Amino acid sequence: MLQDKEMVNDYLAGINASLTGYAHIIAQTNNSDLRQTLIQMRDQDESRQRTLYSYALQKGHYKPAAPASKEVVEQLRNQLMSEQ
């Protein structure tokens, strides 16, 4: 039988994969009603992912990477802005 940690990690992996899929599909959808529906579904999955992430963090099932320094964040922001 699966342990709590395994179930949480498996579900998180599935949600993360679906979020990636939504990004590709939404970008290629021409029908505005379908696009809006997909955006709502993506938003619901993002909310579910955040809730599950918080649960995993609280239970010690997930250990996030160390936070980036303000300098690294600013450098990345500048790099991304210059690529637009």
C-alpha positions as CSV (number, residue, x, y, z in Angstrom):
1,M,0.0,0.0,0.0
2,L,1.2,3.5,-0.8
3,Q,2.4,5.7,2.0
4,D,1.1,9.2,2.5
5,K,4.3,10.8,1.1
6,E,4.3,8.6,-2.0
7,M,0.6,9.5,-2.7
8,V,1.3,13.2,-2.2
9,N,4.4,13.2,-4.5
10,D,2.6,11.2,-7.2
11,Y,-0.4,13.5,-7.1
12,L,1.9,16.6,-7.2
13,A,3.7,15.1,-10.2
14,G,0.4,14.6,-12.0
15,I,-0.8,18.1,-11.3
16,N,2.5,19.6,-12.5
17,A,2.3,17.6,-15.7
18,S,-1.3,18.8,-16.3
19,L,-0.3,22.4,-15.7
20,T,2.4,22.1,-18.4
21,G,-0.2,20.5,-20.7
22,Y,-2.6,23.4,-20.1
23,A,0.1,25.9,-21.1
24,H,0.6,24.3,-24.5
25,I,-3.1,23.8,-25.2
26,I,-4.2,27.3,-24.1
27,A,-1.6,28.9,-26.3
28,Q,-2.9,27.1,-29.3
29,T,-6.6,27.4,-28.7
30,N,-8.5,29.7,-31.1
31,N,-12.0,29.2,-29.7
32,S,-12.5,31.9,-26.9
33,D,-15.0,29.8,-24.9
34,L,-12.8,26.8,-24.9
35,R,-9.8,28.9,-24.1
36,Q,-11.6,30.4,-21.1
37,T,-12.7,27.0,-19.9
38,L,-9.1,25.7,-20.1
39,I,-7.9,28.7,-18.2
40,Q,-10.4,28.1,-15.4
41,M,-9.4,24.4,-15.3
42,R,-5.7,25.4,-15.1
43,D,-6.4,27.9,-12.3
44,Q,-8.2,25.2,-10.4
45,D,-5.3,22.8,-10.8
46,E,-2.9,25.6,-9.7
47,S,-5.0,26.1,-6.6
48,R,-5.0,22.3,-5.9
49,Q,-1.2,22.2,-6.5
50,R,-0.6,25.0,-4.0
51,T,-2.8,23.3,-1.4
52,L,-1.1,20.0,-1.8
53,Y,2.3,21.7,-1.8
54,S,1.5,23.3,1.5
55,Y,0.3,20.0,2.9
56,A,3.5,18.3,1.8
57,L,5.7,21.0,3.3
58,Q,3.8,20.9,6.6
59,K,4.1,17.1,6.8
60,G,7.8,17.2,5.9
61,H,7.2,15.3,2.6
62,Y,8.8,18.1,0.6
63,K,11.9,20.2,1.3
64,P,12.1,23.3,-1.0
65,A,15.4,24.6,-2.3
66,A,17.0,27.4,-0.4
67,P,15.5,30.8,-1.3
68,A,17.3,32.8,-4.0
69,S,19.0,36.0,-2.9
70,K,17.5,39.3,-4.0
71,E,20.4,39.8,-6.3
72,V,19.8,36.5,-8.1
73,V,16.1,37.3,-8.4
74,E,16.8,40.7,-9.8
75,Q,19.4,39.4,-12.3
76,L,16.9,36.8,-13.5
77,R,14.1,39.3,-13.8
78,N,16.4,41.6,-15.8
79,Q,17.5,38.8,-18.1
80,L,13.9,37.7,-18.8
81,M,12.7,41.3,-19.4
82,S,15.6,41.9,-21.9
83,E,14.5,38.7,-23.9
84,Q,11.0,40.1,-24.5
